[in-house]
Structure formats: C-alpha cells, structure tokens
Amino acid sequence: MTSSAERRHAVTDIILALGLLGCVTLGASITIPGISQPRHEWPAEVLAAVSCLALLRSRAHPRASLVVVTGCTVTTVALGYLLTPLLLAPLMIALFRVAASTDARTARIYGAATTAVIVIAAVSDRPTGEMILLRTVGPVLWLMLPLVGGSRDRLRRAHTEAIQARAAYAEHTREEEARLRVAEERLRIARELHDAVAHHMAVANAQAGTARHLAPTHPEQAMKLLDELTATTSSALLELRATVGVLRQIGDDPDGDSLEPAPGLDRLPELIAACETAGVEVTVSTEGEPRPLSPGVDLTAYRIIQEALTNVTKHGVDKAATVRLTYSDSRLLISVTNDGAAAASSVPGGGYGLMGMRERAHSIGGDLHAGPRPGGGFAVETALPLHPLAPDEDEAPL
C-alpha cells in the first residue's frame, strides 16, 4: 500500500512539474510595451526545468527544494524577465510544500526570507519606474497564498490524525473492556459452578458413604438415604441446568427453557435439610429484624453459607455447625462456625471455595474472614451491605 501511494505521488509530481514548466515558459514570453526584456526565452526555461526537478524531491526535502527554486527564481528575475504569477508558480508550489510539511515557525521563517529575497531582487533590477508596485506588492500577495494554504492543509491533516488516534484509542479501550468483561464473566460462572457442584457433590458423597455403612445392618435407613441422594443429585442437575440456560440466553437463544429463580436465604431450610441427611447437624439462629434483600446480596449470602457448610461436610471432624444471621441497620452479618477441628485444606487460601466466598463478598462491597477459632474449630464470618455498592444488574445471579 505504501509503494502504491509513493508511485501515485511520483506520477502526480511529474505531471505537476510539466505543468509548471509550461507556466514559466508562458510567463517568460509575456512582454509589456515600453519595458525591455531578454530577447530569448531559453534561459528562463532552463531555470524553470531546474526548479521543476527540485520540486520532484520537495515531498522528502521541502526546505532544500525551496532553496533551489528560490535561487532559480531570483536568477530569472535578475535576468530581466517580467515578474508575474506564471513565473512565480514553481516557487509558490515549493512554499506550499514547506508550509504543509513543517511546523508553523519554520514556515514563517522560510516564507518571510523567500519573499524578502524575491522583492529585493525585483527592486534591484528596476529600482524606479511605473512597475515598482507590481514588483513589490504583487510578489508579496502571491507568495502569501501558498503559505496560508499549506498551513491550513497541515492543520487539517493534524486534526484528521488526532481524530483517527482518538478513534483507535477508543477502539483499543473497547476491546480491553470487552476482554475484562469476558474474564469477569468467566470467573463468575466458574464461581457459580463450583459453589453448586461442590456442595451437592459433598453432600451426595456423605449420603452415599453413610448409606453404604448402614446397608448391612439398617437397610431401611440406607434406602431412605439413597432416596435423599437422588434428591441431592437432582438438585445439583437443576442448578447446572439453570446456569447453562442463562449461558444460552447470553448466546441469544430466545427459545431456552424457563429457569428457576436464583437461590436465596428463603431456600436456607432446604440447604439445612440436605446437610442433615449427610450427617451434619446445623443450628440456625437469627438476630434483629429480617428484611428483604436485593437479589445480589440474597444470592451471595446463600452461596457463602452453602460453601461454609460444604467445608464442614468435607473437612469438619465434628459434624455440627452453627449458622447465625444478624440484621443491623445497614449490614447483614453471617457467621458459620464448627466446633470440631478443621482439616488443613480448609485454612484460608487453601482452596477455591474460600477464594470464591471472598470474591462474592467483595463484589457487593462486603468483607469476609475465615480461619481456625482460638478455642478450636473453624469460623466463616462475613458482613454484607443490605444495599450493594454495585448495581444489581452488574452482579446479576446466574
């Protein structure tokens, strides 16, 4: 593409040079009665040819080209040719290139110097006479035109480049923001899947183990546990189906099946019942006046309790846990404690579950602490704002 543009510019410059050569030839042939001029036109044509050859390099070397063209023009004026716009045409193009391709200060310096040299040469050739006005004011006005035009062209190109740069930056920013949103969405989906699958699989594993232990001696209790195991796995499949259904809707599938509402604290009794079937005794207490929660806070509270009880099911030695909900004026305090010793893998930072709980709490402006208790056991404590800092739609449940 660059070579094509260079070839196009080269062809344009050659055509322009031939046109300028014709202008100077025509200008050298113009005569005014009463004013003596050279008898031959070829000196002006030779100087014009040199000027045109210099203009062929004016895109790459505008200053050097202007110096050469100015020298040829001054020589032409000194030979006695009538100073007309046709004779000044190569110099006007050279000034335009300087003004368009250099900074404003350089254009002013070269423009003023060139104009002064041309006027001095014209006045020196014929210091008196009726044509003195044509030789002074005329060149100044004609040489100012390319300077103004070149400066406007430079400003226009600078404005266009600035717009293109801003557009490129905006496009880059949009792409970066899109990548960040994709990464955040992947993290949120991974967190949802981990919370749902880890809890249900931990409960199912405990139910299956208990049923296997009771099967030889208490077959009826074992069968009851197997029935509850079926309900647990069905619940896991429903949550997975709901998550995948939301992903289908994100993929613009309007015909997807209707989904269940996102889980909240209203489903806490079901969660407690599932844990109890896995052999974990859960005690729930509420302090303060319960109040409706926004969907983001409700889902976060449920998932944190779910993951904490999952850790008790998998790692707790004492299969007992206490869940305490405390409603204050602006925050919901949740505490899940286990009095038995906790396994090393449940120490904060030891798994994705605790990491996910912290991310959930922080995403709505809350805080979470998890770790061994001084008197033994393990505790998960979190404080969630009743009204999240981020909009609910930003934390829309899957």
C-alpha positions in Angstrom: 0.0 0.0 0.0 2.9 2.4 0.8 4.6 1.7 -2.5 1.3 2.3 -4.4 0.9 5.7 -2.7 4.5 6.6 -3.4 4.0 5.7 -7.1 0.9 7.8 -7.2 2.7 10.8 -5.6 5.6 10.4 -8.1 3.2 10.4 -11.1 1.4 13.5 -9.7 4.7 15.3 -9.1 5.8 14.6 -12.7 2.6 15.9 -14.2 2.8 19.0 -11.9 6.4 19.7 -12.9 5.5 19.6 -16.6 2.6 21.9 -16.0 4.8 24.3 -14.0 7.4 24.2 -16.8 4.7 25.3 -19.3 3.6 28.1 -16.9 7.1 29.5 -16.7 7.6 29.2 -20.5 4.4 31.1 -21.0 5.3 33.7 -18.4 8.8 34.3 -19.9 7.1 35.1 -23.3 4.9 37.8 -21.8 6.0 41.3 -22.8 4.8 44.8 -21.9 5.3 47.7 -24.3 7.9 50.1 -23.0 9.7 47.6 -20.8 12.8 45.9 -22.0 13.1 42.1 -21.6 15.5 39.4 -22.6 15.3 38.5 -26.3 15.5 34.8 -25.7 13.2 32.6 -23.5 15.5 29.6 -23.1 17.4 30.9 -20.0 14.1 31.1 -18.2 13.1 27.7 -19.5 16.4 26.1 -18.3 16.0 27.7 -14.8 12.4 26.5 -14.7 13.5 23.0 -15.6 16.0 23.0 -12.7 13.2 24.3 -10.4 10.8 21.5 -11.5 13.5 18.9 -11.0 14.0 20.2 -7.5 10.2 20.1 -6.9 10.2 16.4 -7.6 12.1 15.9 -4.3 10.1 18.5 -2.4 8.0 15.9 -0.5 11.0 14.4 1.1 13.2 17.5 1.3 10.9 20.6 1.3 13.5 23.1 2.7 16.3 22.1 0.2 13.8 22.2 -2.7 12.6 25.7 -1.7 16.2 27.0 -1.5 16.9 25.7 -5.1 13.7 27.0 -6.5 14.2 30.4 -4.8 17.7 30.6 -6.3 16.4 29.9 -9.8 13.6 32.4 -9.4 15.9 35.1 -8.2 18.2 34.4 -11.2 15.2 34.6 -13.6 14.2 38.0 -12.1 17.8 39.3 -12.3 17.9 38.4 -16.0 15.1 40.9 -16.6 12.0 38.7 -17.1 8.7 40.2 -16.0 7.8 39.0 -12.5 4.3 37.5 -13.0 2.4 34.7 -11.1 3.3 32.4 -14.0 7.0 32.9 -13.4 6.4 32.5 -9.6 4.4 29.2 -10.0 7.3 26.8 -9.1 8.2 29.0 -6.1 4.6 29.0 -4.9 4.4 25.2 -5.0 7.7 25.0 -3.1 6.4 27.3 -0.4 3.2 25.3 -0.2 5.2 22.1 0.4 7.3 23.8 3.2 4.2 25.2 4.9 2.3 21.9 4.7 5.1 19.6 5.8 6.9 21.6 8.5 5.9 23.4 11.7 4.4 26.9 11.7 7.6 28.6 12.9 9.7 27.1 10.1 7.1 28.0 7.5 7.1 31.6 8.7 10.9 31.9 8.7 11.3 30.4 5.2 8.3 32.2 3.8 9.5 35.6 5.1 13.0 35.0 3.9 11.9 33.9 0.4 9.5 36.8 0.0 12.2 39.3 1.1 14.7 37.9 -1.3 12.3 38.0 -4.3 11.2 41.6 -3.6 14.8 42.7 -3.2 15.8 41.1 -6.4 12.8 42.6 -8.2 13.5 46.1 -6.9 17.3 45.9 -7.6 16.6 45.0 -11.2 14.5 48.1 -11.8 14.7 50.4 -8.7 12.4 53.1 -10.3 9.6 53.2 -12.8 5.9 52.7 -13.0 6.1 48.9 -12.4 7.6 49.3 -8.9 4.2 48.4 -7.3 3.9 45.3 -9.4 7.4 44.2 -8.4 6.9 44.6 -4.7 3.3 44.3 -3.5 2.4 41.7 -6.2 5.0 39.1 -5.2 4.2 39.5 -1.5 0.5 38.8 -2.1 1.1 35.9 -4.5 3.6 34.2 -2.2 1.4 34.6 0.9 -1.3 32.4 -0.8 0.7 29.1 -0.7 1.9 29.8 2.8 -1.7 30.2 4.0 -2.9 27.2 2.0 -0.1 25.0 3.2 -0.7 25.9 6.8 -4.4 25.1 6.5 -3.5 21.8 4.9 -1.1 21.0 7.8 -3.7 21.8 10.4 -6.4 19.8 8.6 -4.1 16.7 8.5 -3.2 17.2 12.1 -6.9 17.3 13.0 -7.6 14.2 11.0 -4.7 12.3 12.6 -5.9 13.4 16.1 -9.4 12.1 15.3 -8.0 8.8 14.0 -5.8 8.5 17.1 -8.7 9.1 19.4 -10.8 6.5 17.4 -8.0 4.0 17.6 -7.6 4.6 21.3 -11.4 4.3 21.9 -11.4 1.0 19.9 -8.5 -0.3 21.9 -10.3 0.7 25.1 -13.5 -1.0 24.0 -11.6 -4.2 23.2 -9.7 -4.1 26.5 -13.0 -3.5 28.4 -14.6 -6.4 26.5 -11.7 -8.7 27.4 -12.1 -7.7 31.1 -15.8 -8.3 31.0 -15.3 -11.7 29.5 -12.7 -12.5 32.2 -15.1 -11.4 34.9 -18.0 -13.3 33.4 -15.8 -16.5 33.3 -14.8 -16.0 36.9 -18.4 -15.6 37.9 -19.6 -18.6 36.0 -16.7 -20.7 37.5 -17.7 -19.5 41.0 -21.3 -20.4 40.5 -20.5 -23.9 39.2 -18.0 -24.5 42.0 -20.5 -23.5 44.7 -23.3 -25.6 43.2 -21.3 -28.7 42.3 -19.0 -28.7 45.3 -21.9 -28.5 47.8 -24.1 -31.1 46.2 -21.3 -33.5 45.5 -20.0 -33.2 49.1 -23.5 -33.9 50.4 -24.0 -36.7 47.9 -20.7 -38.3 48.9 -21.6 -38.2 52.6 -25.0 -39.6 51.9 -23.6 -42.4 49.8 -21.0 -43.3 52.4 -23.5 -43.3 55.2 -25.9 -45.5 53.2 -23.1 -47.9 52.4 -22.2 -48.1 56.1 -25.9 -48.7 57.1 -26.8 -51.1 54.3 -25.8 -54.4 56.1 -27.4 -53.6 59.4 -30.1 -51.0 58.7 -31.3 -51.4 55.2 -34.4 -49.3 55.6 -32.3 -46.2 56.7 -29.9 -46.9 53.9 -32.8 -46.9 51.4 -34.0 -43.6 52.8 -30.5 -42.1 52.4 -30.4 -43.4 48.8 -33.7 -41.6 48.2 -32.3 -38.4 49.6 -29.1 -39.0 47.5 -31.4 -39.0 44.4 -32.9 -35.7 45.5 -29.5 -34.2 46.1 -28.2 -35.1 42.7 -31.4 -33.9 41.1 -31.0 -30.6 42.8 -27.4 -30.4 41.5 -28.6 -31.1 38.0 -31.3 -28.4 38.3 -28.7 -25.8 39.3 -26.4 -26.8 36.5 -29.3 -26.7 34.0 -30.2 -23.2 35.2 -26.6 -22.0 34.8 -26.3 -23.4 31.3 -29.7 -21.9 30.5 -28.5 -18.5 31.4 -25.5 -19.0 29.1 -27.8 -20.0 26.3 -29.7 -16.7 26.9 -26.4 -14.8 26.8 -25.9 -16.5 23.4 -29.1 -15.0 22.2 -31.2 -18.2 22.4 -34.7 -16.8 23.0 -36.2 -20.3 22.9 -34.4 -21.5 26.0 -36.5 -23.1 28.8 -37.7 -21.0 31.7 -35.3 -21.0 34.6 -35.8 -21.3 38.3 -35.2 -18.1 40.4 -31.7 -17.7 41.8 -31.3 -19.3 45.2 -31.5 -17.0 48.3 -32.0 -17.2 52.0 -35.6 -18.4 51.5 -34.1 -21.7 50.5 -31.9 -22.0 53.6 -34.2 -24.7 55.1 -33.7 -26.9 52.1 -29.9 -26.4 52.4 -30.0 -27.3 56.1 -32.1 -30.4 55.4 -29.7 -31.6 52.7 -26.7 -31.1 55.1 -28.5 -33.0 57.9 -29.1 -36.0 55.6 -25.3 -36.0 55.1 -24.9 -36.3 58.9 -24.2 -32.6 59.7 -26.3 -31.1 62.4 -26.9 -27.5 61.7 -28.3 -24.9 64.1 -29.7 -21.7 62.7 -30.4 -18.5 64.7 -31.5 -15.1 63.7 -30.9 -11.8 65.5 -32.5 -8.5 64.6 -35.5 -8.0 62.2 -35.2 -9.9 58.9 -35.8 -7.7 55.9 -35.9 -8.3 52.1 -32.5 -8.4 50.4 -31.6 -7.4 46.9 -31.0 -10.3 44.6 -27.2 -9.9 44.6 -27.0 -9.8 48.4 -29.5 -12.6 48.8 -27.6 -14.9 46.4 -24.2 -14.0 47.9 -25.5 -14.8 51.5 -26.9 -18.1 50.4 -23.7 -19.1 48.5 -21.4 -18.2 51.4 -23.5 -20.3 53.8 -23.7 -23.1 51.3 -19.9 -23.2 50.8 -19.2 -22.9 54.5 -21.5 -25.9 55.3 -19.8 -27.8 52.4 -16.5 -27.3 54.1 -17.9 -28.6 57.3 -19.3 -31.6 55.5 -15.9 -32.4 53.8 -13.4 -31.3 56.4 -15.0 -30.9 59.8 -14.3 -33.6 62.3 -17.3 -32.6 64.5 -20.3 -32.9 62.1 -22.1 -29.9 63.7 -22.3 -26.3 62.6 -24.0 -23.1 63.8 -25.3 -20.5 61.4 -26.0 -17.1 62.9 -27.7 -14.3 60.9 -27.6 -10.8 62.4 -29.5 -7.9 60.8 -28.2 -4.4 61.7 -29.3 -1.1 60.3 -27.1 -1.3 57.1 -25.5 -4.7 57.1 -26.2 -8.4 57.3 -23.7 -10.3 59.5 -23.3 -14.0 58.8 -21.4 -16.4 61.0 -20.9 -20.1 60.3 -18.9 -22.0 62.9 -17.9 -25.5 63.5 -16.7 -26.6 67.0 -14.7 -29.5 65.8 -11.1 -29.4 64.4 -10.8 -28.4 60.8 -8.7 -30.1 58.2 -5.7 -28.2 56.9 -7.2 -27.8 53.4 -9.9 -25.6 54.9 -7.4 -23.0 56.0 -7.9 -19.6 54.2 -6.2 -19.7 50.9 -6.2 -23.5 50.8 -8.9 -23.9 48.1 -11.1 -22.3 45.6 -14.1 -22.3 47.9 -12.8 -19.8 50.4 -11.4 -17.7 47.5 -14.9 -17.7 45.9 -16.5 -16.7 49.1 -14.2 -13.7 49.5 -14.7 -12.7 45.8 -18.5 -12.8 46.3 -18.4 -10.7 49.4 -16.1 -8.1 47.9 -18.1 -7.9 44.7 -21.0 -6.3 46.5 -19.0 -4.2 48.9 -18.8 -6.7 51.8 -16.0 -8.4 53.7 -15.2 -11.9 54.8 -12.9 -13.6 57.3 -12.3 -17.3 57.6 -10.0 -19.3 59.7 -9.5 -21.5 62.8 -11.1 -20.4 66.0 -9.0 -19.8 69.1 -10.8 -22.4 71.1 -10.8 -24.9 68.3 -13.0 -25.4 65.2 -13.4 -23.2 62.2 -15.4 -20.0 61.6 -16.5 -18.1 58.5 -17.7 -14.6 59.2 -18.9 -12.1 56.6 -20.6 -8.6 56.7 -22.7 -7.8 53.6 -24.3 -4.5 52.9 -28.1 -4.6 52.7 -27.8 -2.4 49.6 -24.8 -3.4 47.5 -22.4 -0.7 46.3 -22.6 -2.0 42.7 -25.9 -2.1 40.8 -27.7 -5.4 41.0 -27.7 -5.9 37.3 -23.9 -5.8 37.4 -24.0 -8.7 39.9 -26.9 -10.4 38.2 -27.2 -14.0 39.5 -26.6 -16.8 37.1 
